Amino acid sequence: MYSTTWCGYCKNLSRQLTSLKIPVHVIDIEQDPAAAQFVEQVNGGNQTVPVIQFPDGTTLTNPSGAEVKARLGL
């Protein structure tokens, strides 16, 4: 999950994923310029987070935990 430390939506999604027992690796886009560039690329030039990147390379921006679960087929 591409995130920032201060993002409330990111914290909420992280809690949802933990509750659903979906492991998540958090990447802070403020500490990783390449990650920030990736987030901009998938969001039309905006650094909108959270962004979830799935194993197949697709992404969702600001999804719910249920959306992530469904996309993963769980």
N, C-alpha and C positions, 0 to 999 in steps of 0.2 A: 504494500500500500504506500503510495506516494503521499506525503503528508507534511505538515509543519507542527512544531511543538505547541503553537497557540491556537490551532484550528479546532473549534468546538465540534464541527461536523466530523472531523477525523477522529476525535476522541469518542464521539457517539458511535461511529461505525466500528471502531476498535472494540468497544464494549459489546456491541451486537455480535461481532464475529467470535469474540471470546465466549459469549453465552451459547452460541451455536456450535462451539468446539471446532471452529475453522481457524487453523493456524494462519498467522499473518506476519510477514516480514515488513517492518516499517522503514521507509527511506525518507529522510528529512531533506526536502528539496532546498532548504536554506543552507544546508551543509554540503550539498552535492550538486555542483553546477550542471553536470550531465543529466541528472535526474530532473532538475528544473527545466532544462531544455526539452526533455522528453515530454514532460507535462504540458509545456507550451505547445509542442507539436500536436499532441492529441486533443488539445482544447482551443484550437484556432488562435494561438498566440497568447492565451491567458494562462496564468499560473493558478488554475482552479484545482483545489484538492478537497476531499480525497480522490485519488485515482487508483483504481484496482487494475492491475495487469494480470491477465490469466495466462496459464501455461501455453495456450495457443497464440499468444501475442495480442489478443483483443483487449480492450479496456472498457471500463465503465467509470464515469465521473459522478461522484457523490451518490453512489447507489445505497440501497438499504441492505441490511444483512440478508433479508429474504431474497433479494435480487442476486446477491453474490452466491448464496446457497443454490438457487435455481440454475445459475449459469454454470456452476461446478457440477450440477447433476446430482446433488446430495439430497 
